[in-house]
Amino acid sequence: MDRLGNTSFTLEPSDDRGYLLTEQTNPNSQNLDLLSTEALVNLFSEEDLQPQRAVRAAIPALVAAIDSITERLQAGGSLYYLGAGTSGRLGVLDAAECPPTFCTQPDLVQGVLAGGEPALLKSSEGLEDLEVAGRDDLASRGFGSDDCLIGIAAGGTTPYVKGGLAYAQSINALTIAMACVPEDQAPLPCSINIRLITGPELLTGSTRLKAGTATKMALNIISTGVMVRLGKVFGNQMIDVSASNSKLVDRALRILGDLAGIDREQGMDLLRLSKGSVKLSLLMVSAGIDVDAARKLLSDHDNQLRLALNSLGCSLSKG
């Protein structure tokens, strides 16, 4: 123990070649603490182009993930994100955005975080070391063979995520791994492997930075892509938006105006009849049918507005 009360230990020399990519030192930031504020911000701005490149390089895996998840969800399955720390919180965030954006049921897309809800606000990264916890947390949510799992681990070594993926694989669920290191550094049990290679962080080992940015971008693409495939988007409008507050009511009215060319007063009348459903309102006004007929027509066409309109030979005035 030294004079400051710290336990003494010895480090072997290293040139970083044995470290995970996300743990290596970035030569561009070796003097980070000496930079001016402007130089620091410029450096971050340059380095933050790397997550975009990483996502572009992962396009084939992202396409496979979207198509495979869509197939499972159309058959009645659900999508789960599993992670610890920043990775887990990003999964929870993406899952939480699906109900207000796409009017999904809360159990369709779920975020599972090591340590549960308290870990959203208070670090509990120690819980990520338990493989069995990943399996148990999924089992307690009713995760089954029809479901999809995206295990998120920036460094690719998180036992909690590895345990969850192994469990999902053992019951023939769809398994997707998302990590920011090459597969040969940290293999994960999965059927689809999304590797977002963002390189060493400017702040060594702080994967909330580039790795976190790339992860958020990839999750945005996956969840939005799946919802497009499920018919929750028409053109580029979120026609399944839940009109649950004044901002979203205003957005719903703008969507009705943009796609069907109707004014706000007529839009409000349609939203009242449809109990806030933009999709039903669009079908009612374009096909000239009542809400019950519109609901049945959508049901007969897998809730796909475009298919329902095509079946009647109808189209939206601006769609």
Backbone bond lengths (Angstrom), bond angles and torsions (degrees), N, CA, C in turn:
res aa  C-N    CA-C-N  psi(-1)  N-CA   C-N-CA  omega(-1)  CA-C   N-CA-C  phi
1 M - - - 1.469 - - 1.522 109.06 -
2 D 1.356 117.07 133.05 1.453 118.97 -178.13 1.516 111.35 -85.18
3 R 1.324 116.89 -177.82 1.463 120.52 -173.55 1.516 113.05 -68.97
4 L 1.332 117.65 -14.00 1.463 120.75 177.02 1.523 112.28 -93.76
5 G 1.341 115.79 1.38 1.458 119.36 178.80 1.506 114.22 87.97
6 N 1.337 117.67 10.61 1.465 120.85 179.88 1.512 110.30 -88.53
7 T 1.322 117.10 141.95 1.453 121.39 176.73 1.525 109.68 -71.07
8 S 1.337 115.90 132.50 1.452 120.49 -178.99 1.521 110.17 -79.18
9 F 1.336 116.51 144.26 1.453 121.16 174.93 1.514 107.74 -153.52
10 T 1.313 115.55 164.85 1.457 121.11 -176.76 1.515 109.95 -118.41
11 L 1.320 115.46 133.48 1.462 120.84 176.09 1.517 109.50 -104.94
12 E 1.324 115.86 135.48 1.452 119.89 173.05 1.531 108.82 -78.97
13 P 1.335 117.50 142.77 1.473 118.99 177.54 1.527 110.66 -58.30
14 S 1.330 116.14 144.61 1.461 120.59 -179.60 1.508 109.78 -146.80
15 D 1.316 117.10 143.92 1.464 121.40 174.34 1.525 110.97 -105.84
16 D 1.324 116.58 17.94 1.474 124.20 176.39 1.519 113.77 79.32
17 R 1.337 118.51 -5.75 1.464 118.58 -175.28 1.525 112.62 -66.50
18 G 1.328 117.30 -22.70 1.453 119.62 178.99 1.511 113.47 -92.50
19 Y 1.338 117.94 -1.46 1.447 121.46 -178.00 1.530 110.58 -88.80
20 L 1.338 116.09 153.16 1.452 119.73 168.40 1.520 109.24 -57.98
21 L 1.327 116.73 148.49 1.456 120.62 -178.20 1.524 111.59 -55.95
22 T 1.331 116.79 -38.76 1.459 120.51 -178.97 1.526 112.91 -71.36
23 E 1.322 118.27 -12.24 1.456 122.36 -179.78 1.531 112.85 -103.93
24 Q 1.306 117.04 -5.09 1.461 119.78 -178.48 1.528 111.04 -75.85
25 T 1.329 116.00 158.36 1.455 120.52 178.80 1.518 110.19 -83.41
26 N 1.315 115.91 142.93 1.454 122.69 -178.67 1.530 108.81 -93.56
27 P 1.317 118.75 117.35 1.465 120.32 -177.47 1.521 113.15 -62.93
28 N 1.328 117.64 -21.31 1.466 120.45 -178.93 1.520 112.85 -75.01
29 S 1.339 117.30 -13.88 1.474 119.33 -175.66 1.521 112.81 -123.63
30 Q 1.309 116.87 24.58 1.462 118.91 -177.30 1.522 112.61 -64.15
31 N 1.333 116.55 -23.23 1.465 120.91 177.39 1.527 110.93 -113.60
32 L 1.321 116.68 36.77 1.465 121.42 -174.78 1.524 112.11 -55.57
33 D 1.325 116.82 -40.46 1.464 120.50 -176.62 1.526 112.88 -73.88
34 L 1.331 117.81 -10.84 1.458 121.31 -179.59 1.522 112.69 -99.89
35 L 1.328 116.25 -8.02 1.461 119.89 -176.51 1.524 111.68 -73.71
36 S 1.324 115.45 149.72 1.461 119.38 168.97 1.523 108.61 -67.01
37 T 1.312 117.16 162.56 1.461 120.14 179.87 1.524 110.80 -60.97
38 E 1.335 115.87 -40.14 1.467 118.89 179.93 1.521 110.76 -64.70
39 A 1.324 116.95 -43.28 1.465 120.04 179.73 1.525 110.80 -65.20
40 L 1.327 117.22 -38.12 1.466 121.59 178.60 1.522 110.61 -62.41
41 V 1.335 116.59 -46.83 1.462 120.32 -178.98 1.527 110.27 -65.54
42 N 1.333 117.13 -40.36 1.467 119.77 177.58 1.523 111.78 -61.84
43 L 1.324 116.19 -39.26 1.458 120.28 179.33 1.520 110.77 -64.72
44 F 1.328 117.07 -44.27 1.457 120.38 177.32 1.520 110.79 -61.80
45 S 1.318 116.57 -41.05 1.460 120.11 -179.36 1.528 111.10 -61.43
46 E 1.320 117.01 -41.32 1.456 120.72 178.20 1.527 111.56 -66.51
47 E 1.337 116.45 -45.82 1.462 120.41 -177.62 1.524 111.96 -66.83
48 D 1.337 116.55 -28.79 1.467 119.55 -177.91 1.522 112.95 -76.40
49 L 1.334 117.46 2.36 1.464 119.67 168.13 1.528 110.62 -77.29
50 Q 1.330 116.38 -21.78 1.461 120.02 -176.36 1.529 113.10 -64.45
51 P 1.358 120.56 -40.30 1.469 118.63 176.07 1.524 113.34 -56.98
52 Q 1.335 117.89 -35.44 1.466 119.67 177.72 1.527 110.57 -64.96
53 R 1.325 116.64 -42.30 1.459 119.88 178.07 1.522 110.74 -64.69
54 A 1.329 115.99 -38.83 1.461 120.30 -178.95 1.526 111.22 -64.35
55 V 1.312 116.99 -41.83 1.463 121.17 178.84 1.527 110.04 -66.39
56 R 1.327 117.16 -41.33 1.471 119.82 178.64 1.525 111.03 -60.55
57 A 1.317 116.57 -40.66 1.462 120.13 -179.41 1.527 112.13 -67.14
58 A 1.338 116.58 -21.29 1.464 121.37 -178.11 1.525 112.90 -96.38
59 I 1.333 118.08 11.10 1.470 120.75 -176.00 1.530 113.06 -54.14
60 P 1.324 121.39 -46.58 1.470 119.03 -179.46 1.534 112.85 -57.99
61 A 1.319 117.38 -41.14 1.467 119.78 179.35 1.522 111.18 -69.42
62 L 1.323 117.65 -35.77 1.468 120.81 178.28 1.528 110.59 -66.46
63 V 1.317 117.08 -40.71 1.478 120.99 176.85 1.523 109.94 -60.92
64 A 1.319 116.39 -46.96 1.467 119.92 179.79 1.523 111.15 -61.53
65 A 1.331 116.78 -39.47 1.462 120.59 179.64 1.523 111.30 -64.30
66 I 1.323 117.39 -46.80 1.467 121.21 -178.72 1.525 110.78 -60.65
67 D 1.312 116.96 -47.97 1.470 120.33 -177.62 1.529 111.53 -65.88
68 S 1.320 117.15 -40.54 1.467 120.53 -178.70 1.529 111.27 -70.38
69 I 1.325 117.05 -40.33 1.469 120.59 178.21 1.519 110.16 -65.10
70 T 1.333 116.31 -44.19 1.467 120.03 179.63 1.519 111.34 -56.73
71 E 1.320 116.36 -44.81 1.461 120.69 -179.87 1.520 111.02 -59.97
72 R 1.319 117.06 -43.01 1.467 120.68 179.35 1.525 111.65 -66.84
73 L 1.324 116.85 -42.62 1.464 119.73 -178.62 1.527 111.23 -67.85
74 Q 1.323 117.64 -36.84 1.463 120.63 176.78 1.524 111.58 -63.40
75 A 1.325 116.36 -26.01 1.470 121.09 179.70 1.525 112.13 -91.43
76 G 1.332 117.44 5.32 1.460 120.49 175.29 1.508 115.78 105.43
77 G 1.340 117.83 3.48 1.454 120.70 179.69 1.514 112.37 -81.91
78 S 1.334 115.25 178.56 1.458 122.30 177.90 1.524 109.13 -127.86
79 L 1.320 115.21 163.95 1.461 122.20 178.83 1.523 108.91 -110.83
80 Y 1.332 115.91 129.95 1.458 122.13 178.19 1.523 109.51 -120.27
81 Y 1.340 115.18 136.79 1.457 121.64 168.30 1.524 107.34 -103.83
82 L 1.311 117.48 136.25 1.464 121.70 -179.31 1.517 109.12 -130.05
83 G 1.335 116.76 129.41 1.457 119.33 178.46 1.504 111.67 -170.46
84 A 1.325 114.80 173.52 1.463 122.57 176.89 1.522 108.69 -124.23
85 G 1.331 116.79 154.64 1.456 120.62 177.11 1.518 112.22 58.87
86 T 1.341 115.71 -140.69 1.460 120.71 -178.44 1.523 112.10 -57.03
87 S 1.337 117.04 -43.33 1.462 120.43 -178.93 1.524 111.25 -59.12
88 G 1.325 116.89 -44.62 1.454 120.68 179.56 1.517 112.39 -67.30
89 R 1.337 116.50 -38.72 1.463 119.83 -179.96 1.523 111.02 -65.74
90 L 1.326 116.92 -36.64 1.465 119.78 177.16 1.527 111.10 -64.64
91 G 1.319 117.51 -37.66 1.450 120.62 175.93 1.517 112.20 -64.53
92 V 1.324 116.51 -43.41 1.466 121.08 177.85 1.522 110.24 -61.43
93 L 1.331 116.41 -42.66 1.464 120.58 -179.86 1.518 111.14 -60.54
94 D 1.327 117.26 -46.75 1.462 120.03 -178.71 1.523 111.11 -64.72
95 A 1.327 116.44 -41.22 1.465 119.84 179.12 1.526 110.96 -63.24
96 A 1.335 116.32 -40.23 1.465 120.57 -176.75 1.524 112.01 -66.91
97 E 1.327 117.39 -24.51 1.460 120.54 -178.71 1.527 112.80 -81.08
98 C 1.324 118.15 -15.68 1.470 119.49 -175.10 1.526 114.13 -68.43
99 P 1.341 120.57 -44.57 1.473 118.25 -179.65 1.529 114.52 -59.91
100 P 1.356 120.25 -47.53 1.473 117.10 179.85 1.522 113.52 -71.11
101 T 1.329 118.02 -30.52 1.466 120.78 -176.90 1.517 112.05 -80.94
102 F 1.335 116.44 -39.67 1.464 120.31 -171.87 1.528 112.99 -122.27
103 C 1.327 117.37 6.76 1.466 122.34 178.27 1.534 111.08 56.58
104 T 1.329 116.96 38.05 1.457 120.41 177.07 1.521 110.13 -83.07
105 Q 1.321 116.38 156.13 1.457 120.62 171.06 1.531 108.67 -68.02
106 P 1.338 117.57 146.84 1.466 120.07 -175.56 1.523 114.23 -57.80
107 D 1.328 117.26 -26.00 1.464 118.95 -177.39 1.527 113.33 -89.83
108 L 1.339 118.51 -0.79 1.468 119.62 -179.16 1.527 111.14 -71.79
109 V 1.313 116.83 -43.06 1.464 122.24 176.50 1.528 107.30 -126.12
110 Q 1.320 116.61 119.26 1.459 121.30 -174.24 1.527 110.75 -125.74
111 G 1.325 115.64 140.63 1.453 121.47 174.06 1.514 109.84 -104.29
112 V 1.319 117.08 126.99 1.466 122.11 -179.56 1.528 107.19 -115.58
113 L 1.312 116.07 118.21 1.467 122.73 -173.63 1.520 110.35 -116.28
114 A 1.314 116.40 132.09 1.467 120.32 176.00 1.527 109.22 -57.32
115 G 1.315 116.63 124.24 1.462 120.89 -177.06 1.506 113.62 95.02
116 G 1.335 117.34 -7.35 1.451 120.79 175.83 1.524 113.58 70.23
117 E 1.309 116.39 -161.02 1.460 122.48 -174.68 1.527 113.84 -56.18
118 P 1.352 119.94 -40.17 1.471 118.62 179.01 1.523 113.18 -57.85
119 A 1.319 117.36 -29.29 1.466 120.85 -177.45 1.528 112.45 -72.83
120 L 1.337 118.25 -9.66 1.454 119.89 175.52 1.517 111.33 -66.09
121 L 1.324 115.93 -34.85 1.461 120.59 -175.14 1.515 113.52 -109.72
122 K 1.315 117.04 -19.38 1.458 120.35 -176.57 1.520 108.86 -132.07
123 S 1.320 115.75 127.91 1.459 120.45 -176.42 1.520 111.50 -57.74
124 S 1.333 114.81 133.87 1.465 120.03 175.96 1.526 108.72 -142.69
125 E 1.346 114.74 42.67 1.456 119.92 -173.12 1.526 113.42 -62.00
126 G 1.348 117.38 -19.12 1.459 118.85 178.52 1.514 113.03 -60.88
127 L 1.323 116.53 -24.81 1.458 120.69 -178.91 1.523 112.37 -72.41
128 E 1.323 116.99 -12.02 1.460 119.15 -178.72 1.522 112.51 -74.50
129 D 1.324 117.51 -9.91 1.464 121.29 -176.14 1.523 113.35 -82.34
130 L 1.320 117.95 -0.20 1.465 121.27 -175.34 1.525 110.58 -107.09
131 E 1.338 116.01 107.07 1.469 119.06 178.16 1.516 111.75 -61.57
132 V 1.317 115.87 -40.09 1.463 119.74 -176.68 1.521 111.26 -64.32
133 A 1.334 116.96 -27.06 1.469 119.71 -179.13 1.521 111.05 -66.82
134 G 1.325 117.60 -37.47 1.462 119.96 177.16 1.513 111.49 -62.26
135 R 1.323 115.73 -44.50 1.465 120.14 177.85 1.525 110.79 -63.43
136 D 1.331 116.77 -46.62 1.465 120.44 -176.21 1.527 111.87 -65.66
137 D 1.339 116.80 -38.37 1.460 119.21 -179.80 1.524 111.18 -65.81
138 L 1.318 117.20 -37.09 1.468 119.69 176.28 1.517 111.06 -67.96
139 A 1.318 116.46 -45.79 1.467 120.26 -179.04 1.520 111.03 -60.76
140 S 1.336 116.62 -38.01 1.468 119.71 -178.87 1.523 112.13 -68.50
141 R 1.330 116.68 -21.45 1.471 121.40 177.00 1.523 111.95 -87.54
142 G 1.315 117.83 -3.04 1.453 120.96 -178.15 1.505 113.60 81.99
143 F 1.323 117.68 21.58 1.463 121.77 179.55 1.520 109.93 -60.13
144 G 1.343 116.23 131.39 1.458 119.81 -175.71 1.504 113.71 -134.77
145 S 1.309 115.81 -175.79 1.462 122.20 -173.44 1.529 112.99 -67.49
146 D 1.339 118.43 -20.05 1.465 121.05 179.10 1.522 112.79 -83.37
147 D 1.334 116.14 -7.34 1.462 120.94 -170.60 1.520 112.92 -93.17
148 C 1.332 115.10 174.98 1.466 123.20 -179.39 1.528 108.72 -123.01
149 L 1.305 116.54 139.26 1.460 121.08 177.18 1.515 109.99 -124.65
150 I 1.334 115.72 128.03 1.457 121.29 167.42 1.525 106.81 -108.08
151 G 1.323 116.00 109.98 1.455 121.13 176.99 1.518 108.80 -91.08
152 I 1.338 116.87 119.50 1.461 122.28 -173.21 1.528 109.08 -109.37
153 A 1.330 116.12 120.60 1.460 121.03 178.67 1.519 107.90 -149.58
154 A 1.315 117.51 106.14 1.464 121.02 -174.07 1.524 111.42 -52.70
155 G 1.334 116.38 -47.95 1.452 120.59 -179.07 1.510 114.22 -86.02
156 G 1.331 117.36 -7.31 1.453 122.07 175.31 1.517 115.48 74.10
157 T 1.338 118.13 9.94 1.463 119.54 -176.11 1.526 113.23 -119.70
158 T 1.321 117.89 2.36 1.462 121.21 -174.17 1.533 111.27 -62.75
159 P 1.326 118.65 115.01 1.469 120.42 -178.98 1.524 112.99 -57.14
160 Y 1.328 117.62 -39.01 1.461 121.62 179.79 1.532 110.38 -55.63
161 V 1.321 116.57 -44.48 1.468 121.77 -179.49 1.521 110.58 -72.85
162 K 1.314 117.05 -42.81 1.465 120.34 179.11 1.522 110.81 -60.42
163 G 1.327 116.63 -41.30 1.460 120.08 178.47 1.512 112.32 -64.30
164 G 1.339 116.18 -40.85 1.456 120.13 178.53 1.515 112.33 -65.71
165 L 1.334 117.00 -42.90 1.461 120.44 178.88 1.525 111.54 -65.20
166 A 1.320 116.19 -41.67 1.470 119.50 179.28 1.526 110.82 -62.83
167 Y 1.328 116.20 -40.65 1.474 120.10 178.18 1.521 110.24 -64.42
168 A 1.327 117.32 -46.29 1.469 120.80 -179.93 1.522 110.85 -61.19
169 Q 1.315 116.38 -39.70 1.461 120.30 178.64 1.523 111.37 -65.44
170 S 1.322 116.30 -36.61 1.467 120.41 -177.24 1.521 112.89 -67.55
171 I 1.351 117.01 -23.34 1.463 119.88 179.79 1.533 111.49 -105.68
172 N 1.345 116.03 12.15 1.475 122.75 175.97 1.524 113.99 67.85
173 A 1.321 116.95 26.34 1.461 120.20 170.14 1.526 108.66 -75.51
174 L 1.341 117.22 165.30 1.458 120.86 175.44 1.525 108.56 -75.83
175 T 1.331 117.00 125.69 1.463 121.30 -177.05 1.525 110.31 -117.35
176 I 1.324 114.87 124.81 1.461 122.50 -179.76 1.523 107.65 -127.24
177 A 1.320 116.94 127.02 1.462 121.47 177.06 1.518 109.25 -104.31
178 M 1.351 115.67 141.90 1.458 121.07 176.37 1.523 108.02 -131.40
179 A 1.327 115.98 117.49 1.460 121.14 -178.17 1.521 109.43 -145.56
180 C 1.338 115.55 165.36 1.464 120.68 -175.93 1.525 112.04 -115.87
181 V 1.315 116.04 26.26 1.461 122.44 174.43 1.521 108.10 -129.76
182 P 1.337 117.92 156.03 1.462 119.63 177.66 1.523 111.75 -61.08
183 E 1.312 115.90 151.14 1.459 120.69 -177.07 1.521 112.15 -60.07
184 D 1.333 118.16 -34.34 1.460 118.98 -177.57 1.527 112.12 -70.04
185 Q 1.328 117.91 -18.92 1.460 120.63 175.21 1.523 111.90 -81.80
186 A 1.317 116.96 -33.27 1.460 120.15 -175.28 1.528 109.98 -152.82
187 P 1.336 117.64 82.15 1.465 119.71 177.85 1.527 111.44 -67.09
188 L 1.318 115.91 146.49 1.463 121.81 178.10 1.529 108.85 -131.56
189 P 1.335 117.94 143.30 1.471 120.23 178.49 1.524 110.29 -71.48
190 C 1.322 116.78 117.83 1.466 119.60 -177.03 1.519 109.97 -167.68
191 S 1.329 114.91 165.24 1.459 120.70 173.69 1.525 111.48 -101.37
192 I 1.324 117.98 -23.42 1.460 123.10 175.42 1.525 107.81 -129.26
193 N 1.333 115.68 127.13 1.457 121.40 -171.81 1.524 109.57 -114.70
194 I 1.323 117.13 108.27 1.461 121.56 178.58 1.527 108.23 -101.12
195 R 1.305 116.15 112.24 1.465 121.86 -179.47 1.532 108.83 -113.62
196 L 1.322 115.33 117.84 1.457 122.91 -177.39 1.528 107.38 -108.47
197 I 1.308 116.91 92.53 1.457 120.75 -170.11 1.530 109.77 -87.47
198 T 1.316 115.27 96.88 1.461 122.26 -175.76 1.522 113.30 -100.23
199 G 1.334 118.26 -8.33 1.459 121.17 177.26 1.517 113.07 80.02
200 P 1.321 117.01 179.32 1.462 121.48 179.97 1.528 111.81 -61.64
201 E 1.310 115.32 144.43 1.465 120.99 -179.83 1.537 110.88 -78.40
202 L 1.337 115.84 153.56 1.464 119.49 175.45 1.522 110.94 -62.49
203 L 1.327 115.80 -38.31 1.460 121.19 171.49 1.520 105.78 -100.57
204 T 1.318 116.41 107.11 1.462 121.86 -166.01 1.522 112.34 -51.11
205 G 1.324 115.42 122.89 1.453 122.12 175.60 1.510 115.68 82.97
206 S 1.343 118.32 -2.81 1.467 120.69 -177.36 1.525 109.59 -86.89
207 T 1.320 116.26 85.01 1.464 120.96 -174.21 1.523 113.54 -76.15
208 R 1.321 118.51 3.54 1.467 120.04 170.31 1.523 110.01 -72.42
209 L 1.339 117.29 -10.02 1.461 121.83 -176.52 1.531 110.33 -87.70
210 K 1.326 119.40 -109.42 1.473 120.16 -174.84 1.519 112.29 -61.85
211 A 1.320 117.13 -42.72 1.465 119.34 -179.80 1.524 110.43 -62.36
212 G 1.330 116.75 -42.11 1.462 120.42 178.24 1.516 112.19 -64.29
213 T 1.338 115.95 -39.89 1.465 119.70 178.78 1.524 111.46 -63.55
214 A 1.326 116.34 -46.01 1.462 119.89 179.13 1.524 111.47 -63.51
215 T 1.327 116.55 -40.04 1.465 120.81 178.34 1.520 110.94 -61.46
216 K 1.335 116.93 -45.94 1.463 120.45 178.84 1.521 110.91 -61.75
217 M 1.322 117.39 -42.15 1.462 120.71 178.08 1.529 110.80 -60.53
218 A 1.328 116.45 -45.64 1.461 120.11 -178.34 1.528 111.36 -65.01
219 L 1.327 117.46 -41.33 1.465 120.20 178.36 1.525 111.03 -65.55
220 N 1.325 117.09 -38.89 1.471 120.03 175.33 1.520 110.84 -56.54
221 I 1.325 115.85 -45.90 1.465 121.08 -177.58 1.523 110.50 -65.57
222 I 1.333 116.63 -44.27 1.467 119.71 -177.51 1.522 111.28 -64.41
223 S 1.329 117.20 -52.94 1.467 119.23 -175.32 1.528 111.13 -65.36
224 T 1.331 117.61 -41.07 1.465 119.94 179.12 1.524 110.67 -67.78
225 G 1.339 116.33 -42.67 1.464 119.78 178.64 1.519 112.50 -60.47
226 V 1.324 116.61 -42.47 1.458 120.74 178.61 1.530 110.32 -63.24
227 M 1.334 117.06 -43.52 1.461 119.89 -178.31 1.531 111.41 -67.60
228 V 1.322 116.92 -33.10 1.478 119.51 173.65 1.520 109.79 -62.38
229 R 1.326 116.81 -46.72 1.458 121.72 -179.63 1.529 111.15 -63.44
230 L 1.321 117.80 -29.31 1.465 121.66 -179.63 1.528 112.72 -83.10
231 G 1.334 117.00 0.60 1.462 119.84 176.57 1.511 114.88 86.07
232 K 1.318 117.77 19.09 1.453 121.24 -178.93 1.528 112.87 -92.19
233 V 1.328 115.37 6.90 1.460 122.12 178.71 1.528 108.14 -134.96
234 F 1.328 116.11 138.65 1.470 121.57 174.69 1.516 106.29 -125.33
235 G 1.341 117.33 121.96 1.463 118.54 -169.92 1.519 107.45 63.82
236 N 1.315 115.91 -120.55 1.469 119.28 173.22 1.523 111.59 -119.88
237 Q 1.332 116.12 26.13 1.464 121.21 -178.17 1.524 110.76 -106.45
238 M 1.332 115.62 139.96 1.471 121.50 -179.35 1.526 109.58 -84.64
239 I 1.319 116.19 82.77 1.457 121.10 -171.01 1.527 113.14 -75.71
240 D 1.310 117.82 -5.21 1.463 119.78 173.20 1.517 111.74 -105.35
241 V 1.344 116.85 16.86 1.462 119.83 177.68 1.519 109.82 -56.25
242 S 1.322 116.09 140.62 1.458 121.05 179.58 1.529 109.48 -89.66
243 A 1.314 117.46 112.47 1.469 121.91 -178.81 1.521 109.80 -78.25
244 S 1.332 115.23 72.98 1.469 121.12 -171.05 1.520 114.01 -104.63
245 N 1.334 118.73 -5.69 1.461 121.45 173.91 1.520 108.34 -149.06
246 S 1.331 117.12 177.05 1.465 120.26 -172.68 1.522 111.74 -63.03
247 K 1.340 118.10 -37.13 1.469 120.22 179.18 1.518 110.43 -64.30
248 L 1.347 116.71 -43.11 1.457 119.88 -177.38 1.530 111.85 -74.97
249 V 1.331 117.69 -30.55 1.467 119.89 172.79 1.529 109.78 -62.64
250 D 1.333 115.46 -43.21 1.459 119.47 178.26 1.528 110.62 -62.44
251 R 1.348 116.79 -41.56 1.464 119.79 177.83 1.526 110.61 -63.24
252 A 1.335 117.11 -41.90 1.467 120.58 179.21 1.523 110.92 -60.38
253 L 1.325 116.19 -41.72 1.467 119.66 179.61 1.526 111.29 -66.04
254 R 1.332 116.69 -37.49 1.458 119.41 177.68 1.523 111.44 -66.76
255 I 1.330 116.35 -37.79 1.470 119.50 177.64 1.528 110.10 -63.85
256 L 1.324 116.53 -44.16 1.468 120.10 178.15 1.522 110.83 -61.23
257 G 1.331 116.15 -40.05 1.461 119.19 177.94 1.517 112.25 -67.58
258 D 1.338 116.23 -42.93 1.463 120.27 -177.97 1.524 112.18 -66.06
259 L 1.340 116.93 -41.97 1.461 120.28 -173.21 1.528 113.62 -90.85
260 A 1.341 117.41 -31.77 1.466 119.83 -175.08 1.525 113.11 -116.11
261 G 1.334 116.81 -6.24 1.457 119.63 176.24 1.514 114.54 69.63
262 I 1.332 117.67 27.92 1.467 120.05 -178.66 1.528 109.80 -103.26
263 D 1.346 115.30 156.30 1.465 119.48 -179.00 1.518 110.47 -82.63
264 R 1.312 115.64 172.85 1.468 121.15 -174.17 1.525 112.06 -65.36
265 E 1.323 117.15 -36.83 1.469 119.79 -179.58 1.528 110.72 -64.34
266 Q 1.327 116.89 -46.21 1.462 119.75 177.66 1.526 110.11 -65.75
267 G 1.306 115.71 -36.33 1.455 119.85 178.26 1.513 112.28 -62.32
268 M 1.326 116.94 -42.98 1.470 120.61 178.29 1.515 110.98 -63.61
269 D 1.331 117.61 -39.04 1.462 120.50 177.76 1.533 110.53 -61.54
270 L 1.323 116.48 -43.20 1.463 120.51 179.96 1.525 111.31 -66.71
271 L 1.325 117.31 -40.26 1.468 120.51 179.63 1.527 110.99 -65.34
272 R 1.317 116.78 -35.45 1.472 119.22 176.95 1.525 110.37 -65.98
273 L 1.317 116.80 -44.31 1.460 120.24 -179.58 1.532 111.70 -65.32
274 S 1.323 116.04 -35.73 1.470 120.45 -176.16 1.515 112.85 -93.23
275 K 1.341 116.81 5.23 1.475 122.40 -177.46 1.537 111.10 56.36
276 G 1.333 114.25 44.09 1.455 120.50 173.52 1.511 115.77 86.93
277 S 1.331 118.97 6.30 1.467 121.28 -177.67 1.530 111.13 -87.33
278 V 1.329 116.15 114.00 1.460 120.97 176.93 1.528 110.12 -65.84
279 K 1.313 116.50 -41.96 1.462 120.79 -177.07 1.531 110.99 -61.87
280 L 1.320 117.23 -47.55 1.463 120.25 177.52 1.523 111.00 -62.48
281 S 1.322 116.75 -40.64 1.466 120.85 -179.64 1.520 110.68 -61.64
282 L 1.319 116.80 -42.17 1.462 120.70 178.99 1.521 111.82 -63.79
283 L 1.311 116.21 -40.84 1.467 119.77 -179.87 1.529 110.90 -69.50
284 M 1.327 116.82 -39.59 1.459 120.60 178.93 1.523 111.92 -60.48
285 V 1.345 115.41 -48.53 1.460 118.70 -174.28 1.523 111.56 -74.14
286 S 1.322 118.59 -32.48 1.455 120.11 -177.40 1.523 112.14 -79.68
287 A 1.351 116.11 -33.81 1.458 120.10 -177.39 1.530 112.81 -98.31
288 G 1.326 116.17 -10.40 1.461 119.49 -179.32 1.513 112.82 67.19
289 I 1.341 117.24 38.80 1.463 121.77 -178.98 1.523 109.78 -121.02
290 D 1.349 116.02 163.97 1.456 118.83 -179.23 1.526 110.52 -83.81
291 V 1.318 114.64 176.82 1.466 119.30 -171.96 1.526 112.13 -66.37
292 D 1.319 117.47 -36.69 1.467 119.85 179.96 1.527 111.16 -66.47
293 A 1.315 116.54 -42.58 1.462 120.26 178.35 1.530 110.66 -65.95
294 A 1.336 115.81 -38.75 1.471 119.70 178.50 1.522 110.82 -64.98
295 R 1.319 116.21 -41.61 1.471 120.19 -179.90 1.533 110.40 -63.30
296 K 1.321 117.57 -42.53 1.468 120.69 179.58 1.524 111.03 -66.82
297 L 1.324 115.79 -40.84 1.460 119.73 -179.32 1.530 110.69 -62.80
298 L 1.315 116.69 -42.38 1.463 120.07 177.25 1.520 111.00 -63.15
299 S 1.314 115.71 -43.95 1.461 119.95 -179.87 1.521 111.05 -60.49
300 D 1.327 116.50 -37.70 1.465 120.76 -179.67 1.528 112.47 -70.15
301 H 1.342 116.16 -15.30 1.468 120.04 -177.30 1.529 111.30 -123.57
302 D 1.345 115.22 38.62 1.467 121.88 173.80 1.521 112.69 54.60
303 N 1.340 115.64 33.18 1.468 121.62 179.04 1.528 112.92 60.06
304 Q 1.323 116.79 24.94 1.466 122.21 178.03 1.529 108.67 -97.05
305 L 1.328 116.33 109.81 1.457 120.63 -176.68 1.522 111.98 -60.09
306 R 1.318 117.45 -43.61 1.460 120.09 -177.06 1.535 111.12 -62.97
307 L 1.323 116.22 -41.04 1.463 119.58 177.97 1.526 111.17 -65.05
308 A 1.328 116.54 -40.63 1.465 120.29 179.31 1.522 110.81 -63.59
309 L 1.335 116.74 -43.40 1.469 120.61 178.41 1.531 110.90 -63.56
310 N 1.331 115.50 -43.99 1.471 119.52 -178.92 1.529 111.78 -61.96
311 S 1.332 116.06 -33.19 1.467 119.45 -178.70 1.521 111.98 -65.47
312 L 1.342 115.84 -24.41 1.470 120.58 178.38 1.516 112.52 -101.13
313 G 1.323 116.02 -0.94 1.459 118.60 -176.57 1.508 112.57 71.96
314 C 1.345 115.72 23.39 1.459 120.65 -178.39 1.518 111.03 -102.53
315 S 1.305 115.27 164.46 1.461 120.54 172.01 1.525 108.03 -148.12
316 L 1.321 115.42 160.18 1.444 120.29 175.88 1.524 108.60 -78.56
317 S 1.323 116.22 146.12 1.458 119.90 -173.59 1.515 112.20 -61.84
318 K 1.366 117.12 -27.08 1.459 119.53 179.43 1.530 111.21 -121.91
319 G 1.367 118.33 11.50 1.455 121.49 -177.55 1.488 114.73 -105.29
